[in-house]
Amino acid sequence: MGKSRFTPLFFLITVVFISCLVAANIVAVKLVSIFSLVLPAAVVVFPITYIFGDILTEVYGYRMARLVIWTGFAANLIVVGVIWVAQILPPASFWKGQSAYVAVLGQTPRILAASFLAYLSGEFLNSIVLSRMKLATKGRFLWTRTIGSTIVGQAADSTIFITVAFVTTIPGNALIQLVVTQWLFKVTYEVLVTPLTYLIVGALKRHEQIDTFDYGTNLNPLRVFDT
C-alpha cells in the first residue's frame, strides 16, 4: 500500500535517528553503572537508533532505511572530523581545558574504526532481517520482526565493537561478558519499548498511507541512491 517517498515525517524520523546516533558516539566514553552493570552511557540513547531503524524499514522500506543509515554514517564522520580538527588546533594560552577535551572527546583511531564498523554492520543487518521477516510474515506480527531484527543487529554491533576496540587489552572472559551484557541490555530495551514502536508505526502508516513491502528490492548496502 502506498509508495515510499520523502515526506516531512520521514525527515523528522531521519533527524531523530541521526541525532541519537551522534549523541551516542559522543557520550559513549563515559562508563555508567545501571543495575550493577557497567555500560557506556551511550546505551541510554543508542538503542533508539535501532527502534527508529525498525520504524523506517517497516513503514518506508529497506531502500529508504538504507539511505538514512548511510546519511547517519556521513553525519557522524563529519562530527568526528570536526572534533578532531578542534583537538589539534593550538589552544589559547589562558585556556586550561585541552587535556580534559582530549580525554573526553579524543577517541583513538581504533575506537573510531570499531564504532563505524559496528554501526554499519548492526544497522544493515537489523534492517535486512526486518525487511525479510515482513515478507515472510506477510506484514503480521510486527513484534516478531522488531525484536528478531534487534537480536541479530545488536549481536553484530556489540560483538564487533567490543572485539575490535578491546581485544588484546582486556581478558577474553571479560570481553565476552561485555559483549553479552551490552547485547542483553539493548535487546531488553527494544522489548520494553515495543508498545511504543507499535503506536508510532501504526500512526505513521495511517498518516502517510504507506506500508512498504520490499518485493524485489536489492538488499546490497552499497546501492545508496537506489530509492
C-alpha positions, 0 to 999 in steps of 0.5 A: 500500500502506498509508495515510499517517498520523502515526506516531512515525517520521514525527515523528522524520523531521519533527524531523530535517528541521526541525532541519537546516533551522534549523541551516542558516539559522543557520550559513549566514553563515559562508563555508567553503572545501571543495575550493577552493570557497567555500560557506556552511557551511550546505551541510554540513547543508542538503542533508539537508533535501532527502534527508529531503524525498525520504524523506517524499514517497516513503514518506508522500506529497506531502500529508504532505511538504507539511505538514512543509515548511510546519511547517519554514517556521513553525519557522524564522520563529519562530527568526528572530523570536526572534533578532531580538527578542534583537538589539534588546533593550538589552544589559547594560552589562558585556556586550561581545558585541552587535556580534559577535551582530549580525554573526553572527546579524543577517541583513538583511531581504533575506537573510531574504526570499531564504532563505524564498523559496528554501526554499519554492520548492526544497522544493515543487518537489523534492517535486512532481517526486518525487511525479510521477516515482513515478507515472510510474515506477510506484514503480521506480527510486527513484534516478531520482526522488531525484536528478531531484527534487534537480536541479530543487529545488536549481536553484530554491533556489540560483538564487533565493537567490543572485539575490535576496540578491546581485544588484546587489552582486556581478558577474553572472559571479560570481553565476552561478558561485555559483549553479552551484557551490552547485547542483553541490555539493548535487546531488553530495551527494544522489548520494553519499548515495543508498545511504543514502536507499535503506536508510532508505526501504526500512526505513521502508516495511517498518516502517510498511507504507506506500508512498504513491502520490499518485493524485489528490492536489492538488499546490497548496502552499497546501492545508496541512491537506489530509492 
